[in-house]
Amino acid sequence: MEPQADTPAERGPEAPCPIGPASTSWRDSPWRCAVVALVATGLLGAGLMALSIEGYGSYGSVLFCLSPGISAFLAVLLHEWARPGHGDSMWSVTKAIVGILAVLFSLICLLTLQLEGLICIAMALPVAFVMAVIGAALGVLVVQISGRARPLPMLMTVLVLYPAAQQYEASHPAPVVPRLITTQLEVEASPAQVWAALTRPVQYPAATGWFRAGVVYPTRTAFAHDSASGCRTLVCRYSQGLARLPVVAWQPGRQLTFAVPPADMPAPMHELSPYPQIHAPHLHGYFQVDSGTFRLRALPGGRTLLEARTVYRHSIGPQFYWRLWSDYLLDAMHQRVLATLKAEAETLATTQAPARHD
């Protein structure tokens, strides 16, 4: 009888242990859990946004604040439900990232469905990002307090409360208050010379920045005078079409005011989109310019203070946020117009005698 080997070397190599089939559940992979959570809640968020836009024709706080917050909140709950308690030290950060990506996926869905364009999405991104962070933080807090995620009850609550909130906002719109934007520029020319430059045909330079991306801007202006009726009209060619704007105040050398009838108001922008045409509802009826005014005031030394004023209204919320964009873009448009008129007037001042008031 041979002695048994006492050491592993004497025993020889051991037979390999049988290995069972690898698990293929999506919940075993953190990446798959993240993708499932952000895609599912991103689609939900896109559906809620589409409900606000197409179902209610509403562009308010519910659309821009509540829907991204809900998407991020539910993304956190779904992610935690799929992989509870993994990586406690970094898990909160991971949840927040999943929530933010869910909101980005919602916006991409709107672009794909031709409900919005790139310009509007880019403008809405800051407020959507803030609300996504808040929603994700609330989701993390709920998980920490309750100790477990319950995405289904929260989903059912959302499906009931979101339409109710949207219905209330649509039936109780915020008051639309006219807002005045004023921009001033000093011109090295007399008021008569500035007036002459203002009232003759003007060709404006090529667009830059947001205007080049698609925000409407004037490309050429000229005044038409009907001698029979005595009425004057500002014929303005915009990047989005031609408008004939009635002049309601004409004080040579001092002030010129024109009205902007809603029917003559061009779309405020041409949306960038992968599709040839996109008809986003917010381009029609949600932003209205009431009037525009040029004021001239004489300054010492033969100079002129040239002022552009625009009165506008919009019914997009939250109003405090969208006013920042409207004010910025209107001021930028004023700057373009005034800079062109300044160059025209100063050229007249160096080549011609002071013009007479018409």
TAWO-V322946 format. One record per residue. N is the residue number from 1. PHI is phi in radians with two decimals (999 if undefined). NEAR is the number of other ideal C-beta (glycine too) atoms within 12 Angstrom. Layout:
n:N phi:PHI near:NEAR
n:N phi:PHI near:NEAR
This chain:
n:1 phi:999 near:3
n:2 phi:-1.41 near:5
n:3 phi:-1.22 near:8
n:4 phi:-1.37 near:9
n:5 phi:-1.23 near:12
n:6 phi:-1.67 near:8
n:7 phi:-2.02 near:9
n:8 phi:-1.03 near:9
n:9 phi:-1.14 near:9
n:10 phi:-1.27 near:11
n:11 phi:-1.30 near:12
n:12 phi:1.53 near:10
n:13 phi:-1.14 near:9
n:14 phi:-1.39 near:9
n:15 phi:-1.20 near:7
n:16 phi:-1.11 near:6
n:17 phi:-1.30 near:6
n:18 phi:-1.16 near:6
n:19 phi:-1.87 near:6
n:20 phi:-1.32 near:6
n:21 phi:-1.10 near:7
n:22 phi:-1.14 near:8
n:23 phi:-1.23 near:10
n:24 phi:-2.00 near:9
n:25 phi:-1.19 near:13
n:26 phi:-1.12 near:20
n:27 phi:-1.31 near:22
n:28 phi:-1.44 near:14
n:29 phi:-1.97 near:17
n:30 phi:-1.09 near:23
n:31 phi:-1.18 near:17
n:32 phi:-1.14 near:19
n:33 phi:-1.05 near:31
n:34 phi:-1.11 near:34
n:35 phi:-1.12 near:23
n:36 phi:-1.07 near:28
n:37 phi:-1.13 near:42
n:38 phi:-1.28 near:40
n:39 phi:-1.22 near:27
n:40 phi:-1.09 near:31
n:41 phi:-1.33 near:48
n:42 phi:-1.13 near:38
n:43 phi:-1.11 near:27
n:44 phi:-1.09 near:35
n:45 phi:-1.07 near:45
n:46 phi:-1.10 near:36
n:47 phi:-1.12 near:29
n:48 phi:-1.13 near:41
n:49 phi:-1.12 near:45
n:50 phi:-1.10 near:29
n:51 phi:-1.07 near:30
n:52 phi:-1.14 near:39
n:53 phi:-1.31 near:35
n:54 phi:-1.50 near:24
n:55 phi:-1.36 near:20
n:56 phi:-2.01 near:26
n:57 phi:1.00 near:24
n:58 phi:-1.99 near:36
n:59 phi:-2.13 near:40
n:60 phi:-2.26 near:36
n:61 phi:-1.16 near:30
n:62 phi:-1.08 near:36
n:63 phi:-1.19 near:46
n:64 phi:-1.48 near:44
n:65 phi:-1.98 near:36
n:66 phi:-1.25 near:37
n:67 phi:-1.12 near:47
n:68 phi:-1.16 near:46
n:69 phi:-1.11 near:39
n:70 phi:-1.14 near:46
n:71 phi:-1.02 near:51
n:72 phi:-1.17 near:45
n:73 phi:-1.06 near:46
n:74 phi:-1.22 near:49
n:75 phi:-1.08 near:51
n:76 phi:-1.12 near:49
n:77 phi:-1.12 near:40
n:78 phi:-1.16 near:40
n:79 phi:-1.14 near:46
n:80 phi:-1.19 near:40
n:81 phi:-1.09 near:31
n:82 phi:-1.29 near:32
n:83 phi:-2.36 near:29
n:84 phi:-1.18 near:22
n:85 phi:1.30 near:16
n:86 phi:-1.41 near:21
n:87 phi:1.06 near:16
n:88 phi:-1.03 near:16
n:89 phi:-1.22 near:9
n:90 phi:-1.97 near:13
n:91 phi:-1.14 near:27
n:92 phi:-1.10 near:25
n:93 phi:-1.13 near:19
n:94 phi:-1.08 near:31
n:95 phi:-1.06 near:47
n:96 phi:-1.06 near:32
n:97 phi:-1.12 near:26
n:98 phi:-1.08 near:43
n:99 phi:-1.10 near:46
n:100 phi:-1.15 near:39
n:101 phi:-1.13 near:34
n:102 phi:-1.10 near:48
n:103 phi:-1.19 near:50
n:104 phi:-1.06 near:30
n:105 phi:-1.15 near:34
n:106 phi:-1.05 near:47
n:107 phi:-1.16 near:37
n:108 phi:-1.12 near:26
n:109 phi:-1.09 near:30
n:110 phi:-1.07 near:43
n:111 phi:-1.13 near:29
n:112 phi:-1.15 near:22
n:113 phi:-1.45 near:23
n:114 phi:1.13 near:22
n:115 phi:-1.49 near:34
n:116 phi:-2.54 near:41
n:117 phi:-1.98 near:34
n:118 phi:-1.17 near:27
n:119 phi:-1.15 near:31
n:120 phi:-1.10 near:41
n:121 phi:-1.12 near:33
n:122 phi:-1.10 near:23
n:123 phi:-1.22 near:33
n:124 phi:-1.41 near:39
n:125 phi:-1.03 near:27
n:126 phi:-1.03 near:21
n:127 phi:-1.23 near:34
n:128 phi:-1.14 near:41
n:129 phi:-1.13 near:28
n:130 phi:-1.06 near:22
n:131 phi:-1.19 near:35
n:132 phi:-1.13 near:45
n:133 phi:-1.11 near:28
n:134 phi:-1.12 near:27
n:135 phi:-1.09 near:39
n:136 phi:-1.12 near:43
n:137 phi:-1.11 near:24
n:138 phi:-1.14 near:27
n:139 phi:-1.12 near:42
n:140 phi:-1.07 near:32
n:141 phi:-1.12 near:20
n:142 phi:-1.09 near:25
n:143 phi:-1.12 near:35
n:144 phi:-1.17 near:19
n:145 phi:-1.34 near:12
n:146 phi:-1.42 near:18
n:147 phi:1.46 near:11
n:148 phi:-2.72 near:15
n:149 phi:-1.72 near:33
n:150 phi:-2.22 near:22
n:151 phi:-1.19 near:31
n:152 phi:-1.14 near:15
n:153 phi:-1.05 near:17
n:154 phi:-1.14 near:31
n:155 phi:-1.08 near:27
n:156 phi:-1.11 near:13
n:157 phi:-1.11 near:19
n:158 phi:-1.09 near:30
n:159 phi:-1.12 near:20
n:160 phi:-1.63 near:14
n:161 phi:-1.38 near:19
n:162 phi:-1.09 near:36
n:163 phi:-1.05 near:23
n:164 phi:-1.15 near:18
n:165 phi:-1.13 near:29
n:166 phi:-1.18 near:37
n:167 phi:-1.10 near:20
n:168 phi:-1.13 near:18
n:169 phi:-1.13 near:28
n:170 phi:-1.18 near:25
n:171 phi:-1.53 near:14
n:172 phi:-2.26 near:15
n:173 phi:-1.17 near:24
n:174 phi:-1.18 near:23
n:175 phi:-1.08 near:11
n:176 phi:-1.62 near:21
n:177 phi:-1.84 near:16
n:178 phi:-1.06 near:19
n:179 phi:-2.25 near:26
n:180 phi:-1.85 near:24
n:181 phi:-2.02 near:31
n:182 phi:-2.17 near:23
n:183 phi:-2.32 near:31
n:184 phi:-2.15 near:22
n:185 phi:-2.66 near:32
n:186 phi:-1.48 near:25
n:187 phi:-2.14 near:38
n:188 phi:-1.47 near:22
n:189 phi:-2.82 near:38
n:190 phi:-1.33 near:32
n:191 phi:-0.96 near:35
n:192 phi:-1.12 near:28
n:193 phi:-1.23 near:36
n:194 phi:-1.13 near:46
n:195 phi:-1.08 near:36
n:196 phi:-1.09 near:34
n:197 phi:-1.19 near:37
n:198 phi:-1.22 near:46
n:199 phi:-1.63 near:34
n:200 phi:-1.74 near:22
n:201 phi:-1.00 near:21
n:202 phi:-2.23 near:31
n:203 phi:-1.85 near:17
n:204 phi:-1.65 near:28
n:205 phi:-1.22 near:19
n:206 phi:-1.08 near:13
n:207 phi:-1.31 near:23
n:208 phi:-2.39 near:16
n:209 phi:1.05 near:17
n:210 phi:-1.09 near:29
n:211 phi:-1.21 near:30
n:212 phi:-1.17 near:19
n:213 phi:-1.24 near:23
n:214 phi:2.56 near:28
n:215 phi:-1.19 near:36
n:216 phi:-1.13 near:34
n:217 phi:-2.73 near:35
n:218 phi:-1.34 near:39
n:219 phi:-1.88 near:28
n:220 phi:-2.79 near:22
n:221 phi:-2.31 near:35
n:222 phi:-2.76 near:24
n:223 phi:-1.85 near:29
n:224 phi:-1.98 near:21
n:225 phi:-2.18 near:17
n:226 phi:-1.58 near:14
n:227 phi:-1.15 near:8
n:228 phi:-1.19 near:6
n:229 phi:-1.66 near:11
n:230 phi:1.34 near:10
n:231 phi:-1.54 near:19
n:232 phi:-1.95 near:26
n:233 phi:-2.35 near:25
n:234 phi:-1.55 near:39
n:235 phi:-1.61 near:26
n:236 phi:-2.04 near:35
n:237 phi:-1.66 near:23
n:238 phi:-1.67 near:31
n:239 phi:-1.14 near:28
n:240 phi:-1.88 near:25
n:241 phi:2.52 near:19
n:242 phi:-1.82 near:21
n:243 phi:-2.32 near:31
n:244 phi:-1.95 near:27
n:245 phi:-1.89 near:35
n:246 phi:-1.17 near:27
n:247 phi:-1.44 near:33
n:248 phi:-1.90 near:22
n:249 phi:-2.56 near:20
n:250 phi:-2.45 near:26
n:251 phi:-2.13 near:20
n:252 phi:-0.88 near:23
n:253 phi:1.35 near:29
n:254 phi:-2.27 near:25
n:255 phi:-2.70 near:26
n:256 phi:-2.47 near:36
n:257 phi:-2.27 near:26
n:258 phi:-2.22 near:37
n:259 phi:-1.60 near:28
n:260 phi:-2.20 near:32
n:261 phi:-1.05 near:19
n:262 phi:-0.96 near:18
n:263 phi:-1.16 near:15
n:264 phi:-1.68 near:23
n:265 phi:-1.33 near:31
n:266 phi:-1.26 near:30
n:267 phi:-1.01 near:30
n:268 phi:-1.15 near:39
n:269 phi:-2.85 near:37
n:270 phi:-1.89 near:30
n:271 phi:-1.18 near:34
n:272 phi:-1.39 near:23
n:273 phi:-2.77 near:26
n:274 phi:-1.15 near:15
n:275 phi:-1.66 near:17
n:276 phi:-1.05 near:10
n:277 phi:-2.30 near:12
n:278 phi:-2.44 near:28
n:279 phi:-2.07 near:19
n:280 phi:-1.21 near:38
n:281 phi:-1.01 near:30
n:282 phi:-1.18 near:36
n:283 phi:-1.37 near:32
n:284 phi:-2.32 near:21
n:285 phi:1.60 near:20
n:286 phi:-1.73 near:31
n:287 phi:-2.40 near:36
n:288 phi:-2.43 near:29
n:289 phi:-1.60 near:36
n:290 phi:-1.50 near:27
n:291 phi:-2.80 near:30
n:292 phi:-2.32 near:38
n:293 phi:-2.42 near:34
n:294 phi:-1.99 near:44
n:295 phi:-2.10 near:29
n:296 phi:-2.13 near:38
n:297 phi:-2.33 near:22
n:298 phi:-1.19 near:23
n:299 phi:-2.07 near:20
n:300 phi:-1.02 near:10
n:301 phi:1.43 near:13
n:302 phi:1.28 near:19
n:303 phi:-1.69 near:23
n:304 phi:-2.40 near:38
n:305 phi:-1.62 near:27
n:306 phi:-1.73 near:44
n:307 phi:-2.20 near:32
n:308 phi:-1.96 near:37
n:309 phi:-2.27 near:30
n:310 phi:-2.27 near:35
n:311 phi:-1.85 near:25
n:312 phi:-2.43 near:34
n:313 phi:-2.44 near:28
n:314 phi:-2.58 near:37
n:315 phi:-2.05 near:29
n:316 phi:-2.01 near:39
n:317 phi:-2.10 near:31
n:318 phi:-1.19 near:27
n:319 phi:-1.07 near:27
n:320 phi:-1.06 near:19
n:321 phi:-1.34 near:26
n:322 phi:-1.24 near:35
n:323 phi:-1.12 near:27
n:324 phi:-1.03 near:20
n:325 phi:-1.17 near:32
n:326 phi:-1.07 near:34
n:327 phi:-1.07 near:23
n:328 phi:-1.10 near:21
n:329 phi:-1.22 near:33
n:330 phi:-1.18 near:34
n:331 phi:-1.12 near:27
n:332 phi:-1.11 near:27
n:333 phi:-1.16 near:37
n:334 phi:-0.98 near:33
n:335 phi:-1.06 near:27
n:336 phi:-1.09 near:34
n:337 phi:-1.16 near:38
n:338 phi:-1.14 near:36
n:339 phi:-1.10 near:25
n:340 phi:-1.18 near:32
n:341 phi:-1.13 near:39
n:342 phi:-1.05 near:33
n:343 phi:-1.10 near:25
n:344 phi:-1.11 near:33
n:345 phi:-1.18 near:39
n:346 phi:-1.22 near:27
n:347 phi:-1.17 near:21
n:348 phi:-1.08 near:29
n:349 phi:-1.12 near:27
n:350 phi:-1.63 near:14
n:351 phi:-2.04 near:15
n:352 phi:-2.31 near:19
n:353 phi:-1.28 near:13
n:354 phi:-0.96 near:22
n:355 phi:-1.36 near:25
n:356 phi:-1.41 near:15
n:357 phi:-1.29 near:19
n:358 phi:-1.36 near:18
